[in-house]
Amino acid sequence: MRSIVIRDELTERWKNSEIKEQLEYAILTAEISKATFGLTPSEYKKIKGLKN
């Protein structure tokens, strides 16, 4: 639960900064996921066999 709140706060800060492109959000999210869990969202999807 706390991680969701933190991520929401972070993305709100990104909205107020120069980060505007969807690709930039994806890159930042992937980097946070990789640092936290050792996997990017796309790597996790591949392991789990998820399509979308």
Backbone hydrogen bonds in HBPLUS format (Angstrom, degrees):
<---DONOR---> <-ACCEPTOR-->    atom                        ^
c    i                          cat <-CA-CA->   ^        H-A-AA   ^      H-
h    n   atom  resd res      DA  || num        DHA   H-A  angle D-A-AA Bond
n    s   type  num  typ     dist DA aas  dist angle  dist       angle   num
A0004-ILE N   A0001-MET O   3.12 MM   3  5.32 127.3  2.41 100.0 113.1     1
A0005-VAL N   A0001-MET O   3.25 MM   4  6.66 157.4  2.30 150.7 156.2     2
A0006-ILE N   A0002-ARG O   2.93 MM   4  6.21 163.0  1.96 154.5 159.2     3
A0007-ARG N   A0003-SER O   2.90 MM   4  6.04 159.7  1.95 143.3 149.0     4
A0008-ASP N   A0004-ILE O   2.91 MM   4  6.11 158.7  1.95 148.6 154.5     5
A0009-GLU N   A0005-VAL O   2.94 MM   4  6.21 157.5  1.99 150.3 156.2     6
A0010-LEU N   A0006-ILE O   2.91 MM   4  6.14 156.2  1.96 148.8 155.8     7
A0011-THR N   A0007-ARG O   2.87 MM   4  6.11 166.5  1.89 156.2 158.9     8
A0012-GLU N   A0008-ASP O   2.99 MM   4  6.12 146.7  2.11 140.9 150.2     9
A0013-ARG N   A0009-GLU O   3.05 MM   4  6.36 150.1  2.14 143.6 151.0    10
A0014-TRP N   A0010-LEU O   2.94 MM   4  6.31 153.4  2.01 148.9 156.9    11
A0015-LYS N   A0011-THR O   2.94 MM   4  6.18 152.8  2.01 144.0 150.7    12
A0016-ASN N   A0012-GLU O   3.21 MM   4  6.49 143.6  2.35 139.7 148.5    13
A0016-ASN N   A0013-ARG O   3.11 MM   3  5.13 123.2  2.45  94.8 109.0    14
A0017-SER N   A0014-TRP O   3.06 MM   3  5.08 153.8  2.13 102.0 110.3    15
A0024-GLU N   A0021-GLU O   3.09 MM   3  5.29 123.5  2.42  99.6 113.1    16
A0025-TYR N   A0021-GLU O   3.30 MM   4  6.74 153.3  2.37 147.9 154.5    17
A0026-ALA N   A0022-GLN O   2.99 MM   4  6.29 157.9  2.04 150.3 156.6    18
A0027-ILE N   A0023-LEU O   2.93 MM   4  6.18 158.7  1.98 151.4 156.5    19
A0028-LEU N   A0024-GLU O   3.00 MM   4  6.19 168.8  2.02 151.0 154.0    20
A0029-THR N   A0025-TYR O   2.87 MM   4  5.98 163.3  1.90 151.9 157.1    21
A0030-ALA N   A0026-ALA O   2.92 MM   4  6.01 158.1  1.96 145.7 151.9    22
A0031-GLU N   A0027-ILE O   2.96 MM   4  6.19 155.9  2.02 149.0 155.4    23
A0032-ILE N   A0028-LEU O   3.00 MM   4  6.23 158.2  2.04 149.5 155.1    24
A0033-SER N   A0029-THR O   2.94 MM   4  6.11 163.3  1.96 150.5 155.3    25
A0034-LYS N   A0030-ALA O   2.87 MM   4  6.01 160.0  1.90 147.9 153.7    26
A0035-ALA N   A0031-GLU O   2.98 MM   4  6.13 160.3  2.02 145.5 150.7    27
A0036-THR N   A0032-ILE O   2.91 MM   4  6.02 150.0  2.01 146.2 154.9    28
A0037-PHE N   A0033-SER O   2.72 MM   4  5.60 168.5  1.74 154.2 158.2    29
A0038-GLY N   A0034-LYS O   2.88 MM   4  4.43 134.9  2.09 114.7 124.3    30
A0043-GLU N   A0040-THR O   3.09 MM   3  5.15 118.7  2.49  99.0 114.1    31
A0044-TYR N   A0040-THR O   2.97 MM   4  6.26 159.9  2.01 158.7 164.4    32
A0045-LYS N   A0041-PRO O   2.95 MM   4  6.18 160.0  1.99 148.4 153.7    33
A0046-LYS N   A0042-SER O   3.06 MM   4  6.21 153.9  2.13 140.8 147.5    34
A0047-ILE N   A0043-GLU O   3.04 MM   4  6.31 160.3  2.07 149.5 154.0    35
A0048-LYS N   A0044-TYR O   2.96 MM   4  6.18 160.0  2.00 153.3 158.7    36
A0049-GLY N   A0045-LYS O   2.83 MM   4  5.81 115.5  2.25 137.0 153.2    37
A0050-LEU N   A0045-LYS O   2.85 MM   5  4.89 152.3  1.92 145.1 147.3    38
A0049-GLY N   A0046-LYS O   3.21 MM   3  4.99 143.8  2.34  93.0 103.6    39
